[in-house]
């Protein structure tokens, strides 16, 4: 265990650039990655909104779980503007699942691209 730690530490130290310009470039790339990652998350958060029955809903795992487990087919739920909206549970659940999965797929693809660019 200790040997593994020292081996990893040695690899990190020996892979660090000795040229100050290279070090500055590595820091810039890492900082850009974090900024781009935050911007991507904000974009996906916006994409996770779904208009339904005159209301706007933020699709998250809590809403999906609530809709999946609620026993009644029609109910009123609060939208992002704090308005009670009458919904058909199964219909909203189906649309929400599709919308959520589409947004998560987009997020995954774009995040993998960010990681790939960072490693170049």
Biopython code that builds the backbone (N, CA, C, O; Angstrom):
import numpy as np
from Bio.PDB.StructureBuilder import StructureBuilder

atoms = [
    (1, "UNK", "N", (0.827, -1.183, 0.000)),
    (1, "UNK", "CA", (0.000, 0.000, 0.000)),
    (1, "UNK", "C", (0.878, 1.255, 0.000)),
    (1, "UNK", "O", (0.660, 2.179, -0.784)),
    (2, "UNK", "N", (1.865, 1.269, 0.886)),
    (2, "UNK", "CA", (2.768, 2.417, 0.967)),
    (2, "UNK", "C", (3.581, 2.530, -0.317)),
    (2, "UNK", "O", (3.810, 3.630, -0.819)),
    (3, "UNK", "N", (4.015, 1.390, -0.844)),
    (3, "UNK", "CA", (4.785, 1.392, -2.085)),
    (3, "UNK", "C", (3.952, 1.945, -3.232)),
    (3, "UNK", "O", (4.470, 2.684, -4.069)),
    (4, "UNK", "N", (2.677, 1.599, -3.284)),
    (4, "UNK", "CA", (1.785, 2.101, -4.320)),
    (4, "UNK", "C", (1.662, 3.617, -4.229)),
    (4, "UNK", "O", (1.703, 4.307, -5.247)),
    (5, "UNK", "N", (1.511, 4.136, -3.020)),
    (5, "UNK", "CA", (1.432, 5.587, -2.808)),
    (5, "UNK", "C", (2.684, 6.270, -3.339)),
    (5, "UNK", "O", (2.589, 7.244, -4.086)),
    (6, "UNK", "N", (3.857, 5.767, -2.960)),
    (6, "UNK", "CA", (5.112, 6.393, -3.382)),
    (6, "UNK", "C", (5.325, 6.263, -4.880)),
    (6, "UNK", "O", (5.899, 7.155, -5.505)),
    (7, "UNK", "N", (4.877, 5.181, -5.451)),
    (7, "UNK", "CA", (4.992, 5.006, -6.899)),
    (7, "UNK", "C", (4.150, 6.047, -7.622)),
    (7, "UNK", "O", (4.612, 6.674, -8.575)),
    (8, "UNK", "N", (2.912, 6.230, -7.168)),
    (8, "UNK", "CA", (2.042, 7.227, -7.791)),
    (8, "UNK", "C", (2.597, 8.630, -7.595)),
    (8, "UNK", "O", (2.583, 9.436, -8.525)),
    (9, "UNK", "N", (3.079, 8.927, -6.410)),
    (9, "UNK", "CA", (3.648, 10.237, -6.133)),
    (9, "UNK", "C", (4.861, 10.495, -7.023)),
    (9, "UNK", "O", (5.030, 11.599, -7.541)),
    (10, "UNK", "N", (5.700, 9.484, -7.201)),
    (10, "UNK", "CA", (6.877, 9.624, -8.063)),
    (10, "UNK", "C", (6.461, 9.924, -9.502)),
    (10, "UNK", "O", (7.061, 10.773, -10.161)),
    (11, "UNK", "N", (5.429, 9.224, -9.988)),
    (11, "UNK", "CA", (4.944, 9.458, -11.354)),
    (11, "UNK", "C", (4.424, 10.880, -11.513)),
    (11, "UNK", "O", (4.660, 11.518, -12.539)),
    (12, "UNK", "N", (3.721, 11.378, -10.511)),
    (12, "UNK", "CA", (3.189, 12.735, -10.579)),
    (12, "UNK", "C", (4.324, 13.751, -10.602)),
    (12, "UNK", "O", (4.321, 14.684, -11.405)),
    (13, "UNK", "N", (5.291, 13.559, -9.715)),
    (13, "UNK", "CA", (6.401, 14.512, -9.615)),
    (13, "UNK", "C", (7.238, 14.496, -10.887)),
    (13, "UNK", "O", (7.609, 15.555, -11.394)),
    (14, "UNK", "N", (7.540, 13.316, -11.408)),
    (14, "UNK", "CA", (8.390, 13.241, -12.595)),
    (14, "UNK", "C", (7.667, 13.665, -13.862)),
    (14, "UNK", "O", (8.320, 13.981, -14.856)),
    (15, "UNK", "N", (6.338, 13.682, -13.856)),
    (15, "UNK", "CA", (5.609, 14.104, -15.050)),
    (15, "UNK", "C", (5.318, 15.602, -15.051)),
    (15, "UNK", "O", (4.800, 16.135, -16.032)),
    (16, "UNK", "N", (5.651, 16.282, -13.952)),
    (16, "UNK", "CA", (5.420, 17.721, -13.887)),
    (16, "UNK", "C", (6.412, 18.430, -14.808)),
    (16, "UNK", "O", (7.587, 18.069, -14.870)),
    (17, "UNK", "N", (5.919, 19.442, -15.519)),
    (17, "UNK", "CA", (6.834, 20.155, -16.413)),
    (17, "UNK", "C", (7.848, 20.978, -15.626)),
    (17, "UNK", "O", (7.538, 21.521, -14.566)),
    (18, "UNK", "N", (9.039, 21.058, -16.152)),
    (18, "UNK", "CA", (10.076, 21.864, -15.510)),
    (18, "UNK", "C", (10.108, 23.262, -16.118)),
    (18, "UNK", "O", (10.624, 24.199, -15.508)),
    (19, "UNK", "N", (9.568, 23.396, -17.293)),
    (19, "UNK", "CA", (9.513, 24.678, -17.972)),
    (19, "UNK", "C", (8.337, 25.493, -17.399)),
    (19, "UNK", "O", (7.216, 24.987, -17.367)),
    (20, "UNK", "N", (8.560, 26.731, -16.951)),
    (20, "UNK", "CA", (7.470, 27.525, -16.373)),
    (20, "UNK", "C", (6.313, 27.764, -17.348)),
    (20, "UNK", "O", (5.153, 27.811, -16.937)),
    (21, "UNK", "N", (6.627, 27.913, -18.636)),
    (21, "UNK", "CA", (5.567, 28.123, -19.626)),
    (21, "UNK", "C", (4.670, 26.889, -19.735)),
    (21, "UNK", "O", (3.454, 27.016, -19.880)),
    (22, "UNK", "N", (5.260, 25.711, -19.665)),
    (22, "UNK", "CA", (4.473, 24.480, -19.715)),
    (22, "UNK", "C", (3.586, 24.353, -18.479)),
    (22, "UNK", "O", (2.437, 23.919, -18.570)),
    (23, "UNK", "N", (4.125, 24.733, -17.333)),
    (23, "UNK", "CA", (3.360, 24.679, -16.092)),
    (23, "UNK", "C", (2.178, 25.647, -16.158)),
    (23, "UNK", "O", (1.064, 25.302, -15.761)),
    (24, "UNK", "N", (2.424, 26.856, -16.658)),
    (24, "UNK", "CA", (1.360, 27.845, -16.801)),
    (24, "UNK", "C", (0.287, 27.316, -17.760)),
    (24, "UNK", "O", (-0.907, 27.490, -17.515)),
    (25, "UNK", "N", (0.708, 26.682, -18.834)),
    (25, "UNK", "CA", (-0.241, 26.130, -19.810)),
    (25, "UNK", "C", (-1.084, 25.011, -19.188)),
    (25, "UNK", "O", (-2.290, 24.939, -19.427)),
    (26, "UNK", "N", (-0.461, 24.149, -18.399)),
    (26, "UNK", "CA", (-1.209, 23.077, -17.727)),
    (26, "UNK", "C", (-2.237, 23.647, -16.757)),
    (26, "UNK", "O", (-3.362, 23.153, -16.673)),
    (27, "UNK", "N", (-1.853, 24.669, -16.039)),
    (27, "UNK", "CA", (-2.787, 25.305, -15.094)),
    (27, "UNK", "C", (-3.932, 25.953, -15.859)),
    (27, "UNK", "O", (-5.087, 25.857, -15.442)),
    (28, "UNK", "N", (-3.627, 26.612, -16.973)),
    (28, "UNK", "CA", (-4.658, 27.247, -17.789)),
    (28, "UNK", "C", (-5.650, 26.216, -18.323)),
    (28, "UNK", "O", (-6.860, 26.442, -18.291)),
    (29, "UNK", "N", (-5.147, 25.098, -18.807)),
    (29, "UNK", "CA", (-6.013, 24.045, -19.332)),
    (29, "UNK", "C", (-6.903, 23.483, -18.229)),
    (29, "UNK", "O", (-8.096, 23.266, -18.444)),
    (30, "UNK", "N", (-6.333, 23.247, -17.052)),
    (30, "UNK", "CA", (-7.117, 22.718, -15.934)),
    (30, "UNK", "C", (-8.187, 23.714, -15.499)),
    (30, "UNK", "O", (-9.315, 23.325, -15.200)),
    (31, "UNK", "N", (-7.837, 24.991, -15.462)),
    (31, "UNK", "CA", (-8.806, 26.025, -15.086)),
    (31, "UNK", "C", (-9.910, 26.136, -16.124)),
    (31, "UNK", "O", (-11.085, 26.236, -15.770)),
    (32, "UNK", "N", (-9.550, 26.120, -17.388)),
    (32, "UNK", "CA", (-10.554, 26.160, -18.455)),
    (32, "UNK", "C", (-11.482, 24.958, -18.372)),
    (32, "UNK", "O", (-12.685, 25.085, -18.597)),
    (33, "UNK", "N", (-10.938, 23.809, -18.055)),
    (33, "UNK", "CA", (-11.749, 22.595, -17.932)),
    (33, "UNK", "C", (-12.806, 22.782, -16.849)),
    (33, "UNK", "O", (-13.976, 22.461, -17.059)),
    (34, "UNK", "N", (-12.397, 23.301, -15.690)),
    (34, "UNK", "CA", (-13.348, 23.497, -14.595)),
    (34, "UNK", "C", (-14.410, 24.532, -14.966)),
    (34, "UNK", "O", (-15.587, 24.345, -14.656)),
    (35, "UNK", "N", (-14.010, 25.614, -15.623)),
    (35, "UNK", "CA", (-14.981, 26.630, -16.051)),
    (35, "UNK", "C", (-15.944, 26.042, -17.080)),
    (35, "UNK", "O", (-17.153, 26.254, -16.999)),
    (36, "UNK", "N", (-15.409, 25.311, -18.036)),
    (36, "UNK", "CA", (-16.252, 24.701, -19.068)),
    (36, "UNK", "C", (-17.188, 23.658, -18.469)),
    (36, "UNK", "O", (-18.335, 23.524, -18.897)),
    (37, "UNK", "N", (-16.701, 22.929, -17.489)),
    (37, "UNK", "CA", (-17.526, 21.925, -16.816)),
    (37, "UNK", "C", (-18.693, 22.594, -16.088)),
    (37, "UNK", "O", (-19.821, 22.104, -16.140)),
    (38, "UNK", "N", (-18.426, 23.703, -15.417)),
    (38, "UNK", "CA", (-19.481, 24.444, -14.722)),
    (38, "UNK", "C", (-20.487, 25.020, -15.713)),
    (38, "UNK", "O", (-21.693, 24.981, -15.467)),
    (39, "UNK", "N", (-20.001, 25.552, -16.828)),
    (39, "UNK", "CA", (-20.890, 26.108, -17.851)),
    (39, "UNK", "C", (-21.764, 25.015, -18.455)),
    (39, "UNK", "O", (-22.947, 25.231, -18.716)),
    (40, "UNK", "N", (-21.181, 23.851, -18.675)),
    (40, "UNK", "CA", (-21.941, 22.726, -19.222)),
    (40, "UNK", "C", (-23.032, 22.290, -18.248)),
    (40, "UNK", "O", (-24.155, 22.002, -18.663)),
    (41, "UNK", "N", (-22.710, 22.242, -16.964)),
    (41, "UNK", "CA", (-23.715, 21.858, -15.967)),
    (41, "UNK", "C", (-24.859, 22.865, -15.937)),
    (41, "UNK", "O", (-26.021, 22.475, -15.823)),
    (42, "UNK", "N", (-24.547, 24.153, -16.039)),
    (42, "UNK", "CA", (-25.592, 25.189, -16.059)),
    (42, "UNK", "C", (-26.475, 25.036, -17.289)),
    (42, "UNK", "O", (-27.692, 25.198, -17.210)),
    (43, "UNK", "N", (-25.864, 24.724, -18.421)),
    (43, "UNK", "CA", (-26.627, 24.522, -19.657)),
    (43, "UNK", "C", (-27.571, 23.330, -19.515)),
    (43, "UNK", "O", (-28.736, 23.409, -19.905)),
    (44, "UNK", "N", (-27.076, 22.242, -18.963)),
    (44, "UNK", "CA", (-27.895, 21.042, -18.803)),
    (44, "UNK", "C", (-29.010, 21.298, -17.795)),
    (44, "UNK", "O", (-30.121, 20.798, -17.969)),
    (45, "UNK", "N", (-28.736, 22.059, -16.755)),
    (45, "UNK", "CA", (-29.780, 22.393, -15.775)),
    (45, "UNK", "C", (-30.929, 23.129, -16.456)),
    (45, "UNK", "O", (-32.095, 22.901, -16.134)),
    (46, "UNK", "N", (-30.602, 24.003, -17.390)),
    (46, "UNK", "CA", (-31.630, 24.701, -18.159)),
    (46, "UNK", "C", (-32.370, 23.721, -19.068)),
    (46, "UNK", "O", (-33.590, 23.801, -19.211)),
    (47, "UNK", "N", (-31.636, 22.809, -19.672)),
    (47, "UNK", "CA", (-32.248, 21.825, -20.572)),
    (47, "UNK", "C", (-33.182, 20.864, -19.841)),
    (47, "UNK", "O", (-34.032, 20.234, -20.470)),
    (48, "UNK", "N", (-33.038, 20.746, -18.546)),
    (48, "UNK", "CA", (-33.857, 19.803, -17.780)),
    (48, "UNK", "C", (-35.248, 20.348, -17.439)),
    (48, "UNK", "O", (-35.984, 19.717, -16.680)),
    (49, "UNK", "N", (-35.610, 21.490, -17.980)),
    (49, "UNK", "CA", (-36.951, 22.033, -17.772)),
    (49, "UNK", "C", (-37.880, 21.507, -18.866)),
    (49, "UNK", "O", (-37.506, 21.427, -20.035)),
    (50, "UNK", "N", (-39.089, 21.155, -18.462)),
    (50, "UNK", "CA", (-40.075, 20.596, -19.384)),
    (50, "UNK", "C", (-41.390, 21.340, -19.219)),
    (50, "UNK", "O", (-41.912, 21.459, -18.110)),
    (51, "UNK", "N", (-41.919, 21.835, -20.320)),
    (51, "UNK", "CA", (-43.237, 22.475, -20.300)),
    (51, "UNK", "C", (-44.301, 21.385, -20.435)),
    (51, "UNK", "O", (-44.227, 20.530, -21.317)),
    (52, "UNK", "N", (-45.288, 21.435, -19.543)),
    (52, "UNK", "CA", (-46.354, 20.433, -19.562)),
    (52, "UNK", "C", (-47.611, 21.048, -18.952)),
    (52, "UNK", "O", (-47.559, 21.615, -17.861)),
    (53, "UNK", "N", (-48.721, 20.938, -19.641)),
    (53, "UNK", "CA", (-50.048, 21.359, -19.158)),
    (53, "UNK", "C", (-50.058, 22.791, -18.640)),
    (53, "UNK", "O", (-50.701, 23.083, -17.631)),
    (54, "UNK", "N", (-49.360, 23.674, -19.315)),
    (54, "UNK", "CA", (-49.349, 25.074, -18.909)),
    (54, "UNK", "C", (-48.401, 25.386, -17.776)),
    (54, "UNK", "O", (-48.396, 26.508, -17.270)),
    (55, "UNK", "N", (-47.605, 24.430, -17.369)),
    (55, "UNK", "CA", (-46.631, 24.649, -16.308)),
    (55, "UNK", "C", (-45.233, 24.327, -16.795)),
    (55, "UNK", "O", (-45.061, 23.741, -17.864)),
    (56, "UNK", "N", (-44.248, 24.701, -16.025)),
    (56, "UNK", "CA", (-42.856, 24.401, -16.342)),
    (56, "UNK", "C", (-42.277, 23.620, -15.174)),
    (56, "UNK", "O", (-42.326, 24.068, -14.028)),
    (57, "UNK", "N", (-41.730, 22.453, -15.473)),
    (57, "UNK", "CA", (-41.242, 21.560, -14.425)),
    (57, "UNK", "C", (-39.754, 21.290, -14.609)),
    (57, "UNK", "O", (-39.277, 21.076, -15.724)),
    (58, "UNK", "N", (-39.034, 21.305, -13.493)),
    (58, "UNK", "CA", (-37.632, 20.901, -13.501)),
    (58, "UNK", "C", (-37.606, 19.392, -13.311)),
    (58, "UNK", "O", (-38.029, 18.877, -12.277)),
    (59, "UNK", "N", (-37.110, 18.700, -14.308)),
    (59, "UNK", "CA", (-37.071, 17.242, -14.255)),
    (59, "UNK", "C", (-35.804, 16.833, -13.517)),
    (59, "UNK", "O", (-34.693, 17.065, -13.993)),
    (60, "UNK", "N", (-35.979, 16.230, -12.369)),
    (60, "UNK", "CA", (-34.858, 15.692, -11.605)),
    (60, "UNK", "C", (-35.268, 14.334, -11.049)),
    (60, "UNK", "O", (-36.399, 13.888, -11.238)),
    (61, "UNK", "N", (-34.357, 13.702, -10.379)),
    (61, "UNK", "CA", (-34.638, 12.355, -9.876)),
    (61, "UNK", "C", (-35.741, 12.356, -8.828)),
    (61, "UNK", "O", (-36.466, 11.371, -8.694)),
    (62, "UNK", "N", (-35.877, 13.448, -8.084)),
    (62, "UNK", "CA", (-36.950, 13.517, -7.087)),
    (62, "UNK", "C", (-38.320, 13.515, -7.757)),
    (62, "UNK", "O", (-39.223, 12.795, -7.330)),
    (63, "UNK", "N", (-38.473, 14.317, -8.802)),
    (63, "UNK", "CA", (-39.755, 14.355, -9.511)),
    (63, "UNK", "C", (-40.039, 13.011, -10.170)),
    (63, "UNK", "O", (-41.166, 12.518, -10.115)),
    (64, "UNK", "N", (-39.037, 12.423, -10.787)),
    (64, "UNK", "CA", (-39.230, 11.117, -11.430)),
    (64, "UNK", "C", (-39.656, 10.063, -10.412)),
    (64, "UNK", "O", (-40.567, 9.279, -10.678)),
    (65, "UNK", "N", (-39.017, 10.037, -9.270)),
    (65, "UNK", "CA", (-39.365, 9.059, -8.235)),
    (65, "UNK", "C", (-40.769, 9.319, -7.697)),
    (65, "UNK", "O", (-41.536, 8.382, -7.474)),
    (66, "UNK", "N", (-41.101, 10.582, -7.491)),
    (66, "UNK", "CA", (-42.435, 10.926, -6.998)),
    (66, "UNK", "C", (-43.513, 10.462, -7.978)),
    (66, "UNK", "O", (-44.495, 9.832, -7.587)),
    (67, "UNK", "N", (-43.314, 10.782, -9.250)),
    (67, "UNK", "CA", (-44.305, 10.392, -10.263)),
    (67, "UNK", "C", (-44.400, 8.873, -10.398)),
    (67, "UNK", "O", (-45.489, 8.339, -10.611)),
    (68, "UNK", "N", (-43.292, 8.189, -10.278)),
    (68, "UNK", "CA", (-43.286, 6.730, -10.430)),
    (68, "UNK", "C", (-43.996, 6.021, -9.282)),
    (68, "UNK", "O", (-44.517, 4.919, -9.459)),
    (69, "UNK", "N", (-44.018, 6.640, -8.119)),
    (69, "UNK", "CA", (-44.583, 5.946, -6.958)),
    (69, "UNK", "C", (-45.963, 6.450, -6.536)),
    (69, "UNK", "O", (-46.627, 5.801, -5.727)),
    (70, "UNK", "N", (-46.404, 7.578, -7.057)),
    (70, "UNK", "CA", (-47.701, 8.116, -6.651)),
    (70, "UNK", "C", (-48.821, 7.215, -7.168)),
    (70, "UNK", "O", (-48.801, 6.834, -8.338)),
    (71, "UNK", "N", (-49.795, 6.863, -6.330)),
    (71, "UNK", "CA", (-50.816, 5.892, -6.737)),
    (71, "UNK", "C", (-51.914, 6.452, -7.656)),
    (71, "UNK", "O", (-52.456, 5.706, -8.472)),
    (72, "UNK", "N", (-52.252, 7.731, -7.546)),
    (72, "UNK", "CA", (-53.345, 8.296, -8.346)),
    (72, "UNK", "C", (-52.844, 8.723, -9.709)),
    (72, "UNK", "O", (-51.687, 9.111, -9.866)),
    (73, "UNK", "N", (-53.749, 8.647, -10.719)),
    (73, "UNK", "CA", (-53.329, 9.010, -12.065)),
    (73, "UNK", "C", (-53.413, 10.513, -12.311)),
    (73, "UNK", "O", (-52.629, 11.046, -13.097)),
    (74, "UNK", "N", (-54.332, 11.201, -11.670)),
    (74, "UNK", "CA", (-54.416, 12.650, -11.821)),
    (74, "UNK", "C", (-54.143, 13.308, -10.476)),
    (74, "UNK", "O", (-54.630, 12.861, -9.438)),
    (75, "UNK", "N", (-53.357, 14.376, -10.512)),
    (75, "UNK", "CA", (-53.040, 15.095, -9.288)),
    (75, "UNK", "C", (-52.556, 16.485, -9.627)),
    (75, "UNK", "O", (-52.323, 16.806, -10.793)),
    (76, "UNK", "N", (-52.408, 17.298, -8.622)),
    (76, "UNK", "CA", (-51.873, 18.649, -8.769)),
    (76, "UNK", "C", (-50.463, 18.657, -8.185)),
    (76, "UNK", "O", (-50.224, 18.197, -7.068)),
    (77, "UNK", "N", (-49.540, 19.196, -8.980)),
    (77, "UNK", "CA", (-48.188, 19.372, -8.451)),
    (77, "UNK", "C", (-47.730, 20.795, -8.757)),
    (77, "UNK", "O", (-48.228, 21.447, -9.675)),
    (78, "UNK", "N", (-46.790, 21.246, -7.981)),
    (78, "UNK", "CA", (-46.286, 22.610, -8.100)),
    (78, "UNK", "C", (-45.210, 22.676, -9.184)),
    (78, "UNK", "O", (-44.307, 21.841, -9.235)),
    (79, "UNK", "N", (-45.330, 23.693, -10.054)),
    (79, "UNK", "CA", (-44.295, 23.871, -11.073)),
    (79, "UNK", "C", (-43.211, 24.812, -10.543)),
    (79, "UNK", "O", (-43.246, 25.204, -9.377)),
    (80, "UNK", "N", (-42.252, 25.172, -11.394)),
    (80, "UNK", "CA", (-41.133, 26.002, -10.933)),
    (80, "UNK", "C", (-41.565, 27.421, -10.572)),
    (80, "UNK", "O", (-40.840, 28.127, -9.871)),
    (81, "UNK", "N", (-42.737, 27.844, -11.041)),
    (81, "UNK", "CA", (-43.254, 29.169, -10.716)),
    (81, "UNK", "C", (-44.227, 29.136, -9.534)),
    (81, "UNK", "O", (-44.951, 30.100, -9.287)),
    (82, "UNK", "N", (-44.232, 28.011, -8.809)),
    (82, "UNK", "CA", (-45.074, 27.834, -7.620)),
    (82, "UNK", "C", (-46.569, 27.861, -7.934)),
    (82, "UNK", "O", (-47.376, 28.306, -7.118)),
    (83, "UNK", "N", (-46.923, 27.384, -9.117)),
    (83, "UNK", "CA", (-48.328, 27.274, -9.493)),
    (83, "UNK", "C", (-48.757, 25.814, -9.404)),
    (83, "UNK", "O", (-48.016, 24.926, -9.827)),
    (84, "UNK", "N", (-49.940, 25.558, -8.861)),
    (84, "UNK", "CA", (-50.429, 24.168, -8.860)),
    (84, "UNK", "C", (-50.948, 23.815, -10.254)),
    (84, "UNK", "O", (-51.821, 24.498, -10.790)),
    (85, "UNK", "N", (-50.417, 22.772, -10.821)),
    (85, "UNK", "CA", (-50.777, 22.360, -12.180)),
    (85, "UNK", "C", (-51.379, 20.957, -12.116)),
    (85, "UNK", "O", (-50.811, 20.046, -11.513)),
    (86, "UNK", "N", (-52.545, 20.804, -12.753)),
    (86, "UNK", "CA", (-53.172, 19.480, -12.813)),
    (86, "UNK", "C", (-52.458, 18.666, -13.885)),
    (86, "UNK", "O", (-52.335, 19.092, -15.033)),
    (87, "UNK", "N", (-51.995, 17.498, -13.492)),
    (87, "UNK", "CA", (-51.243, 16.649, -14.422)),
    (87, "UNK", "C", (-51.834, 15.243, -14.458)),
    (87, "UNK", "O", (-52.490, 14.794, -13.519)),
    (88, "UNK", "N", (-51.582, 14.581, -15.555)),
    (88, "UNK", "CA", (-51.838, 13.154, -15.663)),
    (88, "UNK", "C", (-50.512, 12.480, -15.374)),
    (88, "UNK", "O", (-49.566, 12.600, -16.153)),
    (89, "UNK", "N", (-50.439, 11.784, -14.279)),
    (89, "UNK", "CA", (-49.182, 11.261, -13.748)),
    (89, "UNK", "C", (-48.393, 10.451, -14.766)),
    (89, "UNK", "O", (-47.214, 10.733, -14.985)),
    (90, "UNK", "N", (-49.002, 9.461, -15.390)),
    (90, "UNK", "CA", (-48.270, 8.582, -16.301)),
    (90, "UNK", "C", (-47.793, 9.333, -17.543)),
    (90, "UNK", "O", (-46.701, 9.075, -18.049)),
    (91, "UNK", "N", (-48.608, 10.252, -18.026)),
    (91, "UNK", "CA", (-48.225, 11.025, -19.206)),
    (91, "UNK", "C", (-47.008, 11.903, -18.913)),
    (91, "UNK", "O", (-46.052, 11.936, -19.688)),
    (92, "UNK", "N", (-47.059, 12.618, -17.778)),
    (92, "UNK", "CA", (-45.921, 13.448, -17.403)),
    (92, "UNK", "C", (-44.691, 12.590, -17.105)),
    (92, "UNK", "O", (-43.572, 12.963, -17.459)),
    (93, "UNK", "N", (-44.893, 11.459, -16.466)),
    (93, "UNK", "CA", (-43.767, 10.574, -16.164)),
    (93, "UNK", "C", (-43.081, 10.105, -17.439)),
    (93, "UNK", "O", (-41.853, 10.114, -17.524)),
    (94, "UNK", "N", (-43.865, 9.698, -18.429)),
    (94, "UNK", "CA", (-43.274, 9.241, -19.700)),
    (94, "UNK", "C", (-42.486, 10.358, -20.381)),
    (94, "UNK", "O", (-41.365, 10.141, -20.841)),
    (95, "UNK", "N", (-43.074, 11.552, -20.444)),
    (95, "UNK", "CA", (-42.385, 12.678, -21.077)),
    (95, "UNK", "C", (-41.147, 13.077, -20.279)),
    (95, "UNK", "O", (-40.097, 13.382, -20.845)),
    (96, "UNK", "N", (-41.289, 13.068, -18.967)),
    (96, "UNK", "CA", (-40.167, 13.462, -18.110)),
    (96, "UNK", "C", (-39.001, 12.483, -18.240)),
    (96, "UNK", "O", (-37.844, 12.901, -18.291)),
    (97, "UNK", "N", (-39.295, 11.201, -18.294)),
    (97, "UNK", "CA", (-38.228, 10.198, -18.453)),
    (97, "UNK", "C", (-37.472, 10.420, -19.763)),
    (97, "UNK", "O", (-36.241, 10.418, -19.782)),
    (98, "UNK", "N", (-38.210, 10.609, -20.851)),
    (98, "UNK", "CA", (-37.569, 10.828, -22.147)),
    (98, "UNK", "C", (-36.725, 12.097, -22.135)),
    (98, "UNK", "O", (-35.590, 12.111, -22.612)),
    (99, "UNK", "N", (-37.298, 13.155, -21.584)),
    (99, "UNK", "CA", (-36.598, 14.436, -21.538)),
    (99, "UNK", "C", (-35.339, 14.337, -20.671)),
    (99, "UNK", "O", (-34.277, 14.831, -21.051)),
    (100, "UNK", "N", (-35.464, 13.705, -19.522)),
    (100, "UNK", "CA", (-34.339, 13.547, -18.598)),
    (100, "UNK", "C", (-33.222, 12.724, -19.255)),
    (100, "UNK", "O", (-32.051, 13.097, -19.190)),
    (101, "UNK", "N", (-33.585, 11.624, -19.876)),
    (101, "UNK", "CA", (-32.575, 10.765, -20.491)),
    (101, "UNK", "C", (-31.874, 11.474, -21.646)),
    (101, "UNK", "O", (-30.664, 11.334, -21.819)),
    (102, "UNK", "N", (-32.624, 12.224, -22.425)),
    (102, "UNK", "CA", (-32.033, 12.979, -23.520)),
    (102, "UNK", "C", (-31.027, 14.010, -22.998)),
    (102, "UNK", "O", (-29.928, 14.137, -23.536)),
    (103, "UNK", "N", (-31.406, 14.737, -21.957)),
    (103, "UNK", "CA", (-30.497, 15.737, -21.379)),
    (103, "UNK", "C", (-29.263, 15.076, -20.769)),
    (103, "UNK", "O", (-28.152, 15.584, -20.917)),
    (104, "UNK", "N", (-29.449, 13.957, -20.092)),
    (104, "UNK", "CA", (-28.310, 13.267, -19.479)),
    (104, "UNK", "C", (-27.368, 12.697, -20.543)),
    (104, "UNK", "O", (-26.149, 12.715, -20.368)),
    (105, "UNK", "N", (-27.929, 12.192, -21.639)),
    (105, "UNK", "CA", (-27.089, 11.692, -22.735)),
    (105, "UNK", "C", (-26.260, 12.826, -23.325)),
    (105, "UNK", "O", (-25.065, 12.670, -23.576)),
    (106, "UNK", "N", (-26.909, 13.973, -23.543)),
    (106, "UNK", "CA", (-26.188, 15.137, -24.068)),
    (106, "UNK", "C", (-25.081, 15.558, -23.120)),
    (106, "UNK", "O", (-23.963, 15.847, -23.545)),
    (107, "UNK", "N", (-25.403, 15.593, -21.818)),
    (107, "UNK", "CA", (-24.417, 15.987, -20.820)),
    (107, "UNK", "C", (-23.230, 15.028, -20.839)),
    (107, "UNK", "O", (-22.077, 15.459, -20.804)),
    (108, "UNK", "N", (-23.508, 13.747, -20.894)),
    (108, "UNK", "CA", (-22.431, 12.750, -20.892)),
    (108, "UNK", "C", (-21.532, 12.916, -22.119)),
    (108, "UNK", "O", (-20.307, 12.908, -22.003)),
    (109, "UNK", "N", (-22.138, 13.064, -23.277)),
    (109, "UNK", "CA", (-21.359, 13.198, -24.517)),
    (109, "UNK", "C", (-20.483, 14.450, -24.461)),
    (109, "UNK", "O", (-19.297, 14.393, -24.785)),
    (110, "UNK", "N", (-21.061, 15.569, -24.055)),
    (110, "UNK", "CA", (-20.300, 16.818, -24.009)),
    (110, "UNK", "C", (-19.232, 16.788, -22.908)),
    (110, "UNK", "O", (-18.159, 17.370, -23.066)),
    (111, "UNK", "N", (-19.524, 16.115, -21.803)),
    (111, "UNK", "CA", (-18.528, 16.004, -20.729)),
    (111, "UNK", "C", (-17.353, 15.142, -21.184)),
    (111, "UNK", "O", (-16.199, 15.468, -20.905)),
    (112, "UNK", "N", (-17.638, 14.059, -21.874)),
    (112, "UNK", "CA", (-16.554, 13.217, -22.390)),
    (112, "UNK", "C", (-15.684, 13.992, -23.375)),
    (112, "UNK", "O", (-14.467, 13.809, -23.407)),
    (113, "UNK", "N", (-16.303, 14.858, -24.179)),
    (113, "UNK", "CA", (-15.542, 15.690, -25.108)),
    (113, "UNK", "C", (-14.646, 16.672, -24.354)),
    (113, "UNK", "O", (-13.499, 16.895, -24.742)),
    (114, "UNK", "N", (-15.172, 17.257, -23.276)),
    (114, "UNK", "CA", (-14.343, 18.140, -22.452)),
    (114, "UNK", "C", (-13.149, 17.399, -21.867)),
    (114, "UNK", "O", (-12.031, 17.914, -21.864)),
    (115, "UNK", "N", (-13.387, 16.199, -21.376)),
    (115, "UNK", "CA", (-12.287, 15.406, -20.806)),
    (115, "UNK", "C", (-11.257, 15.059, -21.868)),
    (115, "UNK", "O", (-10.055, 15.068, -21.602)),
    (116, "UNK", "N", (-11.733, 14.751, -23.082)),
    (116, "UNK", "CA", (-10.819, 14.404, -24.169)),
    (116, "UNK", "C", (-9.952, 15.605, -24.547)),
    (116, "UNK", "O", (-8.744, 15.468, -24.742)),
    (117, "UNK", "N", (-10.565, 16.763, -24.647)),
    (117, "UNK", "CA", (-9.834, 17.972, -25.002)),
    (117, "UNK", "C", (-8.805, 18.311, -23.927)),
    (117, "UNK", "O", (-7.700, 18.762, -24.230)),
    (118, "UNK", "N", (-9.177, 18.091, -22.683)),
    (118, "UNK", "CA", (-8.274, 18.393, -21.562)),
    (118, "UNK", "C", (-7.005, 17.557, -21.637)),
    (118, "UNK", "O", (-5.924, 18.031, -21.289)),
    (119, "UNK", "N", (-7.134, 16.307, -22.092)),
    (119, "UNK", "CA", (-5.987, 15.400, -22.113)),
    (119, "UNK", "C", (-5.057, 15.639, -23.285)),
    (119, "UNK", "O", (-3.933, 15.138, -23.294)),
    (120, "UNK", "N", (-5.502, 16.388, -24.266)),
    (120, "UNK", "CA", (-4.655, 16.622, -25.463)),
    (120, "UNK", "C", (-3.489, 17.503, -25.120)),
    (120, "UNK", "O", (-2.670, 17.810, -25.987)),
]
sb = StructureBuilder()
sb.init_structure("model")
sb.init_model(0)
sb.init_chain("A")
sb.init_seg("    ")
for serial, (resi, resn, name, xyz) in enumerate(atoms, 1):
    if name == "N":
        sb.init_residue(resn, " ", resi, " ")
    sb.init_atom(name, np.array(xyz, "f"), 0.0, 1.0, " ", f" {name:<3s}", serial, name[0])
structure = sb.get_structure()
